[in-house]
Amino acid sequence: MIQSIKDDIKKTFQYGNMVNKLLIANLAVFVIMILFKVFMQPFEGVYDAILRNLQISSDPLKAIFKPWTFITHMFLHVGVWHIVWNMILLYWFGKIVGDLIGDNKILPIYIYGGLVGGLIFILYANLTGIGGLGFAHGASAAVMAMVMVAALVAPDYNMRLILLGDIKIKYIALAMIILDLAGTAGNVNTGGHFAHLGGVFFGWFFVYSLRAGNDLSIGFNNVIAKGKGLFEPKKEIAPKSPLKVKYKAKNFASNVRSKGSRKSDNDNLPFQEKLDAILEKIKAKGYDNLSDEEKEFLFQASKK
């Protein structure tokens, strides 16, 4: 059974989408922390020390001298319901984002959203005077960024909720934002609610930038690709053959299109303009009103 689970995880990281990879990463950290807590009980303080070194501190100096916590805190959950709720939201809204604007945008949104949430948490803590007394953990800010992106890209997309039926995700996102706004006025996890709103802000900014022609995920993905390249073996380039063959076809371009196929109105548009036009149509009329050609274009775009 263990080997089968390991094989499934390996396949997911090799061929699966980024949402599933993030789910596995969060659940793996959660399980590891539970094992630490159980087996480190005889050694008083060890578990707490590990926790402090993975959470992000509201003390700027502590955070700066532990830079890894800006990343690790967004994969760390302590409570069962905390991780369950976050992973459900990540799965629901992450799938929508990945299907509509591309799987390659999931990780940048998650990481950037979590980073902005962490920075807002530190800023709030110091402006209100609690300084180094607070710590934050959890994927909530990253998830709220994903929720906001989904709500802006496909506001009229229906999501079926138990007991409530079909509800458009723009209303679900609005309800969650209102709850966080209300939470900032309370005395329980106030800094956390501000962090969530930081994730919401980044989600809005990401979509705003994308519509303006600036894809914030490109730089992030380039860095990741270069990092992977450092660990991949270099491929040997086969020597070029001296034999050259030339083909002549006057009407090659017209022959590529299959018989009976029709040219869509947006075929001559550049890729990004066509994508923006389809996203605007989703915003105005909903995903269900897309033509089959437009849905196929989105599906192909999500693979890039």
Secondary structure, 3 states (H helix, E strand, C coil): CHHHHHHHHHHHHHHCCHHHHHHHHHHHHHHHHHHHHHHCCCCCCHHHHHHHCCCEECCHHHHHHCCCHHHHHHHCCCCHHHHHHHHHHHHHHHHHHHHHHCHHHHHHHHHHHHHHHHHHHHHHHHHCCCHHHCEECCCHHHHHHHHHHHHHHCCCCEEEECCCEEEEHHHHHHHHHHHHHHHCCCCCCHHHHHHHHHHHHHHHHHHHHHHCCCCCHHHHHHHHHHHHHHHCCCCCCCCCCCCCCCCCCCCHHHHHCCCCCCCCCCCCCCHHHHHHHHHHHHHHHCHHHCCHHHHHHHHHHCCC
